[in-house]
Amino acid sequence: MTDHYFTAEPASAAERRQLQVSLAGREVIVETAPGVFCPDRVDIGTAMLLREVPAPPPSGNLLDIGSGWGPIALSLGLLSPDASIWAVDVNQRALALARDNAKALGINAFHAVTPDEVPDDVRFDAIWSNPPIRVGKTALHALLLTWLPRLAPGGTAYLVVQKNLGSDSLQRWLSTELEALEPGAFKVGRQATARGFRLLSVLRTP
């Protein structure tokens, strides 16, 4: 049976290996392993997000949905050392890697946890995510409607989505659903387009 990156407990051998990557303008060494999303590099979508997003808030709670081994969450921690970083995933191997990578890079307030382990009262000043599109539309929609309403006033989410996997329809869906959920509370837009990807933005009005 083939592991998916959204498998909670991957069956493949957890043989870790070191990988040199560029995060937050630095060359760093991280550990990855089979059974997690894109274990051999920073994938194109994530790289596009990291290149195009504005600087994150210097403090507060910053969230990465579907963190994998941690390229987005680690970048948030390196860019905003005074913030609390939340790396959320269902894959226990990915969470262990993200946790250990953060420790190795000296990122202190780093929480690599499953969705159920995030306290209900935490609100997020920024959300950066390469969301797990391949979980299917129903699961993806449920995931986004779980986390995006937890943006703090004035907070912005940035989501990178491949154009041929429905980025434009997802943008329209987000606009409709969030408006229905809280009229006037969200502004959905497009931050950037590059290499077949869209970077969508979701601002919670102050």
N, CA and C of each residue as an Amber inpcrd file, in Angstrom:
protein
   618
   0.8460000  -1.2020000   0.0000000   0.0000000   0.0000000   0.0000000
   0.8800000   1.2500000   0.0000000   0.5690000   2.1950000  -0.8510000
   1.3500000   3.4260000  -0.9480000   0.8830000   4.4270000   0.0960000
   1.8530000   5.0230000   0.7900000   1.5150000   6.0720000   1.7390000
   1.1280000   7.3420000   0.9940000   0.1190000   8.0400000   1.5230000
  -0.1460000   9.4100000   1.0950000   0.4800000  10.3420000   2.1270000
   0.7880000  11.5570000   1.7030000   1.3790000  12.4850000   2.6640000
   0.3990000  12.8740000   3.7510000  -0.9070000  12.6060000   3.5170000
  -1.8900000  12.8900000   4.5600000  -2.2620000  11.6250000   5.3450000
  -1.4210000  10.5730000   5.2570000  -1.5740000   9.3900000   6.0950000
  -1.0990000   9.7200000   7.5020000  -1.8710000   9.3300000   8.5090000
  -1.4980000   9.6740000   9.8900000  -0.2260000   8.9640000  10.3300000
  -0.1360000   7.6760000  10.0070000   1.0290000   6.8760000  10.4140000
   1.5960000   6.1850000   9.1760000   2.5420000   6.8130000   8.4510000
   3.0850000   6.2130000   7.2340000   3.7020000   4.8350000   7.5200000
   3.4850000   3.9020000   6.5850000   4.0150000   2.5480000   6.7530000
   5.4320000   2.4110000   6.2000000   5.8480000   3.3180000   5.3380000
   7.1850000   3.2380000   4.7530000   8.2560000   3.4590000   5.8150000
   9.4440000   2.9570000   5.5310000  10.5450000   3.0710000   6.4840000
  10.8600000   4.5380000   6.7550000  11.0360000   4.8640000   8.0390000
  11.2700000   6.2600000   8.4320000  12.7640000   6.5750000   8.4210000
  13.3870000   6.3740000   7.2790000  14.8200000   6.6120000   7.1670000
  15.0560000   8.0870000   6.8910000  15.5510000   8.7810000   7.8930000
  15.7670000  10.2160000   7.7450000  17.0200000  10.4950000   6.9110000
  16.9700000  11.6070000   6.2150000  18.1540000  12.0520000   5.4840000
  18.2320000  13.5690000   5.5530000  19.4350000  14.0760000   5.4240000
  19.6300000  15.5180000   5.4970000  19.4670000  16.1380000   4.1170000
  18.9510000  17.3540000   4.1380000  18.6800000  18.0790000   2.9050000
  19.0690000  19.5330000   3.1100000  19.8210000  20.0990000   2.1630000
  20.1570000  21.5210000   2.2280000  19.1380000  22.2940000   1.4030000
  18.5040000  23.2850000   2.0320000  17.4780000  24.0820000   1.3580000
  17.6730000  25.5480000   1.7220000  17.0450000  26.4070000   0.9450000
  17.0700000  27.8430000   1.2250000  15.7320000  28.2310000   1.8400000
  15.7680000  28.7230000   3.0770000  14.5640000  29.1730000   3.7750000
  14.8280000  30.5380000   4.3860000  13.9260000  31.4660000   4.1790000
  14.0330000  32.8130000   4.7490000  15.3830000  33.4600000   4.4200000
  15.8430000  33.2190000   3.1920000  17.0820000  33.8260000   2.7440000
  18.3420000  33.2020000   3.3110000  18.2060000  32.0290000   3.9180000
  19.3620000  31.3460000   4.5140000  19.4750000  29.9450000   3.9440000
  20.7070000  29.4640000   3.8180000  20.9260000  28.0640000   3.4800000
  20.9570000  27.2740000   4.7830000  20.0730000  26.3130000   4.9120000
  19.9680000  25.5500000   6.1490000  19.9360000  24.0590000   5.8330000
  20.2570000  23.2620000   6.8380000  20.1850000  21.8140000   6.7410000
  18.9630000  21.3450000   7.5230000  18.1040000  20.5630000   6.8740000
  16.9220000  20.0050000   7.5280000  16.9460000  18.4890000   7.3530000
  16.0660000  17.8220000   8.0870000  15.8910000  16.3850000   7.9230000
  14.5340000  16.1120000   7.2950000  14.5060000  15.1670000   6.3740000
  13.2490000  14.7220000   5.7760000  13.2350000  13.1920000   5.7960000
  12.1420000  12.6080000   5.3370000  12.0040000  11.1560000   5.3150000
  10.9010000  10.7810000   4.3390000  10.8680000   9.5370000   3.8720000
   9.7520000   9.0840000   3.0350000   8.4350000   9.1550000   3.7970000
   7.3360000   9.1750000   3.0550000   6.0220000   9.1610000   3.6800000
   5.4940000  10.5230000   4.0710000   6.2170000  11.6020000   3.6790000
   5.7420000  12.9580000   3.9130000   5.7230000  13.6870000   2.5750000
   5.0780000  14.8470000   2.5430000   4.9540000  15.5870000   1.2910000
   6.3030000  16.1050000   0.8290000   6.6600000  15.8050000  -0.4200000
   7.8500000  16.3350000  -1.0990000   9.0950000  16.2600000  -0.2120000
   9.5720000  15.0360000   0.0930000  10.6860000  14.8960000   1.0270000
  12.0640000  15.2430000   0.4570000  12.1520000  15.4650000  -0.8700000
  13.4770000  15.6500000  -1.4630000  13.7930000  17.0850000  -1.8620000
  12.8660000  18.0170000  -1.5750000  13.1270000  19.4090000  -1.9640000
  12.0010000  20.2870000  -1.4140000  12.1520000  21.6030000  -1.5630000
  11.0330000  22.5220000  -1.3720000  10.2680000  22.5370000  -2.6860000
   8.9960000  22.0990000  -2.6620000   8.2440000  21.9620000  -3.9050000
   7.9810000  23.3270000  -4.5460000   7.6050000  23.2950000  -5.8230000
   7.4630000  24.5230000  -6.6050000   6.4170000  25.4570000  -6.0070000
   5.2750000  24.9030000  -5.5780000   4.2210000  25.7460000  -5.0190000
   4.6510000  26.4400000  -3.7400000   5.2620000  25.6770000  -2.8410000
   5.7470000  26.2600000  -1.5850000   6.8020000  27.3180000  -1.8590000
   7.7140000  27.0370000  -2.7830000   8.7530000  28.0080000  -3.1200000
   8.1320000  29.2930000  -3.6560000   7.0780000  29.1630000  -4.4660000
   6.3940000  30.3410000  -4.9990000   5.7590000  31.1450000  -3.8700000
   5.0870000  30.4620000  -2.9500000   4.4960000  31.1610000  -1.8020000
   5.5660000  31.9090000  -1.0150000   6.6560000  31.2310000  -0.6910000
   7.7000000  31.8510000   0.1300000   8.3460000  33.0470000  -0.5800000
   8.3500000  33.0100000  -1.8970000   8.9440000  34.1090000  -2.6680000
   8.0200000  35.3110000  -2.7650000   6.6930000  35.0740000  -2.7990000
   5.7400000  36.1270000  -3.1220000   5.0210000  36.7340000  -1.9200000
   5.0180000  36.0600000  -0.7700000   4.2520000  36.6000000   0.3660000
   4.9410000  37.8280000   0.9630000   4.1650000  38.7730000   1.4820000
   4.7480000  39.8550000   2.2740000   5.3440000  39.2840000   3.5610000
   6.1620000  40.0720000   4.2250000   6.7590000  39.6370000   5.4880000
   5.6610000  39.3160000   6.4990000   5.8440000  38.2650000   7.2910000
   4.8300000  37.9310000   8.2960000   4.8710000  38.8990000   9.4680000
   3.8190000  38.9410000  10.2830000   3.8480000  39.7650000  11.4870000
   5.0300000  39.3550000  12.3750000   5.6550000  40.2970000  13.0870000
   6.8200000  39.9660000  13.9100000   6.4830000  39.1770000  15.1580000
   5.2180000  39.1810000  15.5600000   4.8160000  38.4690000  16.7700000
   3.3960000  37.9340000  16.5760000   2.8660000  37.2960000  17.6100000
   1.5290000  36.7200000  17.5160000   1.5880000  35.2440000  17.2010000
   0.4660000  34.6880000  16.7640000   0.3490000  33.2810000  16.3940000
   0.3000000  33.1610000  14.8780000   1.2340000  32.3990000  14.3290000
   1.3470000  32.2260000  12.8870000   1.1600000  30.7480000  12.5700000
   0.3260000  30.4420000  11.5720000  -0.1090000  29.0750000  11.2960000
   0.3020000  28.6190000   9.9030000   0.7710000  27.3720000   9.8390000
   0.9750000  26.6650000   8.5720000   0.0520000  25.4570000   8.5790000
  -0.9090000  25.4050000   7.6590000  -1.8450000  24.2840000   7.5430000
  -1.2470000  23.2540000   6.5860000  -1.0700000  22.0200000   7.0660000
  -0.4810000  20.9730000   6.2390000   1.0150000  21.1680000   6.1070000
   1.6840000  21.1910000   7.2380000   3.0720000  21.6660000   7.2990000
   4.0970000  20.7240000   6.6810000   3.8020000  19.4140000   6.5980000
   4.8270000  18.4890000   6.1300000   6.0620000  18.5660000   7.0150000
   7.2410000  18.4210000   6.4180000   8.4740000  18.4790000   7.2190000
   8.8190000  19.8980000   7.6630000   8.0670000  20.9080000   7.1350000
   8.1490000  22.2090000   7.7500000   8.6620000  23.4030000   6.9910000
   8.8140000  23.3690000   5.6600000   9.4380000  24.5250000   5.0050000
   8.7330000  25.8590000   5.2590000   7.4000000  25.8620000   5.2610000
   6.6780000  27.1200000   5.4860000   6.7430000  27.5190000   6.9480000
   6.4440000  26.5850000   7.8440000   6.4590000  26.8900000   9.2830000
   7.8570000  27.3000000   9.7440000   8.8770000  26.6260000   9.2390000
  10.2540000  26.9800000   9.6080000  10.6010000  28.3780000   9.1030000
  10.1500000  28.7090000   7.9010000  10.3980000  30.0530000   7.3660000
   9.7240000  31.1050000   8.2450000   8.4940000  30.8310000   8.6670000
   7.8100000  31.7590000   9.5710000   8.6080000  31.9450000  10.8530000
   9.1370000  30.8540000  11.4060000   9.9060000  30.9370000  12.6380000
  11.2090000  31.6970000  12.4770000  11.8640000  31.5320000  11.3290000
  13.1220000  32.2450000  11.0840000  12.8750000  33.7310000  10.8450000
  11.7650000  34.0490000  10.1640000  11.4600000  35.4500000   9.8580000
  10.8880000  36.2010000  11.0510000  10.1720000  35.4890000  11.9250000
   9.4920000  36.1240000  13.0700000   9.8400000  35.3720000  14.3510000
  11.0670000  35.5500000  14.8490000  11.5130000  34.7730000  16.0090000
  10.7370000  35.0550000  17.2880000  10.0060000  36.1590000  17.3460000
   9.2160000  36.4610000  18.5470000   7.7780000  35.9470000  18.4590000
   7.4340000  35.3060000  17.3530000   6.0790000  34.7920000  17.1690000
   5.9810000  33.3540000  17.6710000   4.7440000  32.9150000  17.8980000
   4.4600000  31.5060000  18.1690000   4.0400000  30.8550000  16.8560000
   4.7530000  29.8070000  16.4840000   4.5200000  29.1500000  15.2020000
   3.7260000  27.8660000  15.4340000   2.6840000  27.6850000  14.6380000
   1.8550000  26.4840000  14.7000000   1.9800000  25.7440000  13.3760000
   2.5900000  24.5680000  13.4210000   2.7180000  23.6920000  12.2480000
   1.7240000  22.5590000  12.4210000   0.6710000  22.5580000  11.6120000
  -0.4330000  21.6100000  11.7930000  -0.4290000  20.5910000  10.6600000
  -0.4970000  19.3250000  11.0310000  -0.5440000  18.2420000  10.0490000
  -1.1870000  17.0420000  10.7200000  -1.6810000  16.0980000   9.9140000
  -2.1940000  14.8400000  10.4760000  -1.1360000  13.7460000  10.4580000
  -0.0530000  13.9780000   9.7280000   0.9940000  12.9840000   9.5350000
   1.9970000  13.0690000  10.6970000   2.0210000  12.0440000  11.5410000
   2.8680000  12.0800000  12.7250000   4.3570000  12.1340000  12.3770000
   4.7390000  11.4930000  11.2990000   6.1550000  11.5380000  10.8840000
   6.5330000  12.9570000  10.4690000   5.6470000  13.6120000   9.7240000
   5.9020000  14.9920000   9.3080000   6.0190000  15.9050000  10.5200000
   5.1510000  15.7270000  11.5130000   5.1980000  16.5610000  12.7140000
   6.5020000  16.3680000  13.4720000   6.9600000  15.1310000  13.5800000
   8.2270000  14.8700000  14.2700000   9.3890000  15.5310000  13.5410000
   9.3800000  15.4640000  12.2180000  10.4310000  16.1130000  11.4370000
  10.3960000  17.6260000  11.6190000   9.2090000  18.2170000  11.5150000
   9.0830000  19.6740000  11.6740000   9.5690000  20.0970000  13.0540000
   9.1760000  19.3380000  14.0650000   9.5650000  19.6480000  15.4470000
  11.0950000  19.6120000  15.5970000  11.7140000  18.5720000  15.0740000
  13.1630000  18.4310000  15.2010000  13.9060000  19.4520000  14.3430000
  13.3750000  19.7650000  13.1750000  14.0010000  20.7860000  12.3300000
  13.9550000  22.1560000  13.0090000  12.8240000  22.4680000  13.6410000
  12.7190000  23.7480000  14.3470000  13.7340000  23.8260000  15.4830000
  13.8730000  22.7480000  16.2230000  14.8300000  22.7310000  17.3330000
  16.2480000  22.9330000  16.8160000  16.5820000  22.2600000  15.7150000
  17.9320000  22.3720000  15.1530000  18.2240000  23.7860000  14.6560000
  17.1750000  24.4990000  14.2150000  17.3510000  25.8570000  13.7040000
  17.1750000  26.9240000  14.7820000  16.9560000  26.4950000  16.0150000
  16.8580000  27.4460000  17.1190000  15.5390000  28.1890000  17.1820000
  14.4850000  27.5990000  16.6240000  13.1560000  28.2180000  16.6750000
  12.4690000  27.7090000  17.9310000  12.1790000  28.5830000  18.8520000
  11.7700000  28.1550000  20.1860000  10.2670000  27.9360000  20.3310000
   9.4570000  28.9270000  20.0390000   8.0060000  28.8180000  20.2470000
   7.3880000  28.1520000  19.0250000   7.6100000  26.8580000  18.8960000
   7.2210000  26.1050000  17.7040000   6.3710000  24.9320000  18.1360000
   5.1220000  24.8950000  17.6410000   4.1760000  23.8460000  18.0320000
   3.8410000  23.0250000  16.7900000   4.3770000  21.8190000  16.7040000
   4.0570000  20.9090000  15.6050000   3.0300000  19.9180000  16.1240000
   1.7720000  20.0820000  15.7150000   0.6610000  19.3850000  16.3560000
  -0.3890000  18.9630000  15.3260000  -1.2470000  18.0380000  15.7390000
  -2.4100000  17.6810000  14.9280000  -3.4760000  18.7610000  15.0900000
  -4.4490000  18.8070000  14.1840000  -5.4870000  19.8460000  14.2940000
  -6.1960000  19.8520000  15.6490000  -6.4590000  18.6860000  16.2010000
  -7.1900000  18.6110000  17.4730000  -6.3910000  19.1330000  18.6550000
  -5.0740000  19.2820000  18.4730000  -4.2170000  19.7220000  19.5750000
  -4.0580000  21.2370000  19.6420000  -4.6380000  21.9560000  18.7060000
  -4.5940000  23.4210000  18.7390000  -5.7320000  23.9100000  19.6380000
  -5.4260000  24.6660000  20.6890000  -6.4920000  25.1550000  21.5710000
  -7.5420000  25.9530000  20.7920000  -8.7950000  25.7710000  21.1580000
  -9.8950000  26.4010000  20.4250000  -9.8600000  27.9230000  20.4620000
  -9.2210000  28.4860000  21.4920000  -9.2550000  29.9450000  21.6340000
  -8.1020000  30.6550000  20.9300000  -7.2170000  29.9160000  20.2820000
  -6.0860000  30.5500000  19.5930000  -6.5750000  31.1640000  18.2800000
  -6.2400000  32.4280000  18.0730000  -6.5090000  33.1070000  16.8080000
  -5.1840000  33.4240000  16.1460000  -5.1910000  33.4840000  14.8200000
  -3.9430000  33.5510000  14.0740000  -3.7800000  34.9010000  13.3720000
  -2.6120000  35.4880000  13.5540000  -2.3010000  36.7760000  12.9380000
  -1.8940000  36.6220000  11.4780000  -1.4880000  35.4130000  11.1010000
  -1.2090000  35.0980000   9.6990000  -1.3320000  33.5960000   9.5170000
  -1.7740000  33.2040000   8.3340000  -1.8030000  31.8010000   7.9340000
  -1.1120000  31.7020000   6.5800000  -0.0970000  30.8560000   6.4970000
   0.5560000  30.5520000   5.2190000   0.3580000  29.0720000   4.9700000
  -0.0510000  28.6890000   3.7640000  -0.3110000  27.2730000   3.5290000
  -0.2100000  26.8960000   2.0650000   0.3700000  25.7260000   1.8380000
   0.2350000  25.0000000   0.5880000  -0.7360000  23.8640000   0.9170000
  -2.0430000  24.1230000   0.8130000  -3.0180000  23.1910000   1.3850000
  -3.0300000  21.8520000   0.6470000  -3.4360000  20.7900000   1.3420000
  -3.4200000  19.4370000   0.7590000  -4.5770000  19.2290000  -0.2120000
  -4.4280000  19.7350000  -1.4180000  -5.4810000  19.6830000  -2.4230000
  -5.9380000  18.2450000  -2.6770000  -5.0080000  17.3070000  -2.6310000
  -5.3370000  15.9360000  -3.0320000  -6.1130000  15.1580000  -1.9790000
  -6.4560000  15.7800000  -0.8610000  -7.3630000  15.0930000   0.0650000
  -8.7770000  15.0310000  -0.4990000  -9.0430000  15.8030000  -1.5400000
 -10.3820000  15.8440000  -2.1350000 -11.0980000  17.1310000  -1.7720000
 -12.0280000  17.5240000  -2.6320000 -12.6740000  18.8300000  -2.4930000
 -13.4340000  18.9620000  -1.1770000 -14.1830000  17.9200000  -0.7980000
 -14.9950000  18.0040000   0.4180000 -14.1170000  18.2000000   1.6500000
 -13.0620000  17.3960000   1.7530000 -12.1610000  17.5070000   2.9050000
 -11.4050000  18.8260000   2.8930000 -10.9890000  19.2710000   1.7060000
 -10.2800000  20.5510000   1.6000000 -11.1680000  21.7050000   2.0350000
 -12.4010000  21.7170000   1.5630000 -13.3280000  22.7910000   1.9330000
 -13.5680000  22.8090000   3.4420000 -13.7390000  21.6300000   4.0330000
 -13.9430000  21.5540000   5.4830000 -12.7210000  22.0830000   6.2300000
 -11.5380000  21.7380000   5.7290000 -10.2990000  22.1990000   6.3650000
 -10.2000000  23.7240000   6.3260000 -10.4570000  24.3130000   5.1600000
 -10.3240000  25.7680000   5.0250000 -11.3650000  26.5060000   5.8540000
 -12.5770000  25.9570000   5.9310000 -13.6150000  26.6120000   6.7320000
 -13.4060000  26.3890000   8.2270000 -12.5140000  25.4750000   8.5860000
 -12.1230000  25.3110000   9.9870000 -11.1250000  26.3800000  10.3980000
 -10.1220000  26.6360000   9.5370000  -8.9960000  27.4720000   9.9460000
  -9.1240000  28.9380000   9.5440000  -9.6350000  29.2440000   8.3700000
  -9.6640000  30.6460000   7.9370000 -10.5030000  31.5340000   8.8560000
 -11.6390000  31.0700000   9.3860000 -12.3910000  31.9170000  10.3190000
 -11.6420000  32.1940000  11.6240000 -10.5270000  31.5020000  11.8550000
  -9.7520000  31.7390000  13.0670000  -8.6630000  32.7990000  12.8680000
  -8.6700000  33.4650000  11.7240000  -7.8040000  34.6300000  11.5530000
  -8.1990000  35.7220000  12.5450000  -7.2070000  36.3550000  13.1380000
  -7.4600000  37.5110000  13.9940000  -7.8420000  38.7090000  13.1220000
  -8.5610000  39.6900000  13.6680000  -8.8660000  40.8880000  12.8990000
  -7.5910000  41.5170000  12.3130000  -7.6260000  41.8070000  11.0190000
  -6.4610000  42.3530000  10.3370000  -5.4770000  41.3030000   9.8710000
  -5.7120000  40.0480000  10.2150000  -4.8190000  38.9650000   9.7960000
  -5.1050000  38.5370000   8.3640000  -4.0860000  37.9820000   7.7050000
  -4.2250000  37.5420000   6.3170000  -3.7220000  36.1150000   6.1610000
  -4.4520000  35.3370000   5.3870000  -4.0130000  33.9990000   4.9880000
  -3.5370000  34.0430000   3.5410000  -2.4780000  33.3000000   3.2630000
  -1.9860000  33.1360000   1.8930000  -1.9690000  31.6560000   1.5710000
  -2.6610000  31.2820000   0.4880000  -2.7940000  29.8890000   0.0800000
  -2.2650000  29.7450000  -1.3390000  -1.3270000  28.8170000  -1.5570000
  -0.8320000  28.5840000  -2.9090000  -1.5370000  27.3520000  -3.4760000
  -2.1050000  27.5180000  -4.6730000  -2.8870000  26.4460000  -5.2940000
  -2.5510000  26.3970000  -6.7770000  -2.3260000  25.1970000  -7.2780000
  -2.0240000  25.0250000  -8.6880000  -3.2370000  25.4110000  -9.5330000
  -3.0020000  26.1360000 -10.6100000  -4.1110000  26.6150000 -11.4350000
  -4.9250000  25.4560000 -11.9920000  -4.2370000  24.4020000 -12.4700000
  -4.9770000  23.2930000 -13.0780000  -5.6030000  22.3610000 -12.0440000
  -5.4120000  22.6550000 -10.7620000  -6.0970000  21.9130000  -9.7060000
  -7.2170000  22.7390000  -9.0720000  -7.6080000  23.8220000  -9.7650000
  -8.8220000  24.5140000  -9.3540000  -8.6300000  25.7690000  -8.5320000
  -7.5150000  26.4660000  -8.7050000  -7.2790000  27.6630000  -7.8920000
  -8.3440000  28.7340000  -8.1140000  -8.7680000  28.9330000  -9.3680000
  -9.7240000  30.0070000  -9.6450000 -11.1070000  29.6810000  -9.0810000
 -11.5230000  28.4210000  -9.2210000 -12.8160000  28.0380000  -8.6470000
 -12.7600000  28.0640000  -7.1250000 -11.5930000  27.7220000  -6.5550000
 -11.4500000  27.7860000  -5.1010000 -11.5520000  29.2250000  -4.6180000
 -10.9770000  30.1640000  -5.3610000 -11.0670000  31.5810000  -4.9900000
 -12.5180000  32.0360000  -4.9680000 -13.2850000  31.6450000  -5.9840000
 -14.7000000  32.0250000  -6.0280000 -15.4720000  31.3680000  -4.8840000
 -15.1700000  30.1110000  -4.6150000 -15.8530000  29.3930000  -3.5360000
 -15.5630000  30.0400000  -2.1890000 -14.3150000  30.3940000  -1.9590000
 -13.9540000  31.0480000  -0.6980000 -14.7100000  32.3620000  -0.5280000
 -14.7790000  33.1430000  -1.5860000 -15.4900000  34.4240000  -1.5030000
 -16.9420000  34.2080000  -1.1070000 -17.5870000  33.2380000  -1.7440000
 -19.0020000  32.9760000  -1.4750000 -19.2180000  32.4280000  -0.0660000
 -18.4290000  31.4190000   0.3050000 -18.6430000  30.7360000   1.5870000
 -18.2970000  31.6310000   2.7760000 -17.1960000  32.3630000   2.6860000
 -16.8080000  33.2170000   3.8120000 -17.7670000  34.3950000   3.9710000
 -18.2830000  34.9070000   2.8630000 -19.2710000  35.9820000   2.9400000
 -20.5550000  35.4760000   3.5980000 -20.9310000  34.2440000   3.2520000
 -22.1350000  33.6680000   3.8640000 -21.9130000  33.3940000   5.3500000
 -20.6990000  33.0110000   5.6980000 -20.3860000  32.6820000   7.0900000
 -20.3790000  33.9200000   7.9710000 -19.6810000  34.9790000   7.5140000
 -19.5900000  36.2310000   8.2600000 -19.6270000  37.3850000   7.2610000
 -20.7890000  37.8980000   6.9480000 -20.8950000  38.9500000   5.9310000
 -19.9800000  40.1460000   6.2160000 -19.1950000  40.5060000   5.1980000
 -18.3220000  41.6640000   5.3000000 -17.0380000  41.4540000   6.0770000
 -16.8000000  40.2340000   6.5610000 -15.6430000  40.0100000   7.4370000
 -14.3770000  39.6400000   6.6860000 -14.4930000  39.2010000   5.4250000
 -13.3230000  38.6990000   4.7020000 -13.2460000  39.3140000   3.3100000
 -12.0220000  39.5090000   2.8510000 -11.7770000  39.9230000   1.4820000
 -10.8400000  38.8980000   0.8410000 -11.3280000  38.2480000  -0.2060000
 -10.5650000  37.2080000  -0.8940000 -10.0000000  37.7840000  -2.1790000
  -8.7100000  37.5790000  -2.4250000  -8.0860000  38.1120000  -3.6220000
  -6.9750000  37.2160000  -4.1190000  -6.2420000  37.7220000  -5.0900000
  -5.1190000  36.9910000  -5.6650000  -3.8690000  37.8370000  -5.4970000
  -2.8950000  37.2970000  -4.7850000  -1.6640000  38.0210000  -4.5070000
  -0.6770000  37.9420000  -5.6660000  -0.5930000  36.7620000  -6.3130000
   0.4160000  36.5730000  -7.3560000   0.0670000  35.3500000  -8.1910000
   0.6580000  35.3000000  -9.3990000   0.5500000  34.1480000 -10.2910000
   1.9410000  33.8600000 -10.8410000   2.3510000  32.5880000 -10.7960000
   3.6640000  32.2270000 -11.3350000   3.7390000  30.7180000 -11.5170000
   4.3050000  30.2960000 -12.6300000   4.6180000  28.8860000 -12.8950000
   3.4160000  27.9690000 -12.6910000   2.2520000  28.4340000 -13.1250000
   1.0630000  27.6090000 -13.0440000   0.3960000  27.5940000 -11.6850000
   0.8370000  28.4670000 -10.7780000   0.2590000  28.5380000  -9.4410000
  -0.3660000  29.9080000  -9.2060000  -1.4050000  29.9250000  -8.3880000
  -1.9760000  31.1620000  -7.8800000  -1.6710000  31.2550000  -6.3890000
  -1.3720000  32.4490000  -5.9310000  -1.2620000  32.7090000  -4.5020000
  -2.4870000  33.5240000  -4.1040000  -3.4170000  32.8570000  -3.4140000
  -4.6520000  33.5000000  -2.9960000  -4.4700000  34.1530000  -1.6370000
  -5.1740000  35.2390000  -1.4130000  -5.1210000  35.9290000  -0.1160000
  -6.5150000  36.0110000   0.4770000  -6.5730000  35.8530000   1.7820000
  -7.8230000  35.9980000   2.5200000  -7.5500000  36.9240000   3.7120000
  -8.0740000  38.1380000   3.6450000  -7.8900000  39.1370000   4.7070000
  -9.1260000  39.1790000   5.5850000  -8.9120000  39.0590000   6.8840000
 -10.0240000  39.3410000   7.8120000  -9.9700000  40.8250000   8.1250000
 -11.0590000  41.4920000   7.8760000 -11.0760000  42.9390000   8.0530000
 -10.8170000  43.3050000   9.5170000 -10.1210000  44.4140000   9.7670000
  -9.7940000  44.8220000  11.1400000 -11.0590000  45.1050000  11.9670000
